[in-house]
């Protein structure tokens, strides 16, 4: 059975066990697909890339909220009233 691999770099679970930080460094700041018996088991994502992914997800959630509220009536308020 074939599997899509969403990373340019791959490593085996054995390689990861032998040298975890070397495996991460081999990705040069990008995701490394960790393979178990030539099938993707999980992805090793560097902290910066993970944080960027969370920012994108948060932005998408906020956009969905804004889109859902787009037709709602507005209430004008001045800063002095607050």
Secondary structure as the mmCIF struct_conf table of DSSP 4:
data_model
#
loop_
_struct_conf.conf_type_id
_struct_conf.id
_struct_conf.beg_label_comp_id
_struct_conf.beg_label_asym_id
_struct_conf.beg_label_seq_id
_struct_conf.end_label_comp_id
_struct_conf.end_label_asym_id
_struct_conf.end_label_seq_id
BEND BEND1 UNK A 8 UNK A 8
STRN STRN1 UNK A 9 UNK A 12
HELX_RH_AL_P HELX_RH_AL_P1 UNK A 13 UNK A 18
HELX_RH_AL_P HELX_RH_AL_P2 UNK A 20 UNK A 26
TURN_TY1_P TURN_TY1_P1 UNK A 27 UNK A 29
BEND BEND2 UNK A 30 UNK A 30
STRN STRN2 UNK A 32 UNK A 36
TURN_TY1_P TURN_TY1_P2 UNK A 37 UNK A 38
STRN STRN3 UNK A 39 UNK A 44
HELX_RH_AL_P HELX_RH_AL_P3 UNK A 47 UNK A 68
TURN_TY1_P TURN_TY1_P3 UNK A 69 UNK A 71
BEND BEND3 UNK A 72 UNK A 72
HELX_RH_3T_P HELX_RH_3T_P1 UNK A 79 UNK A 81
#
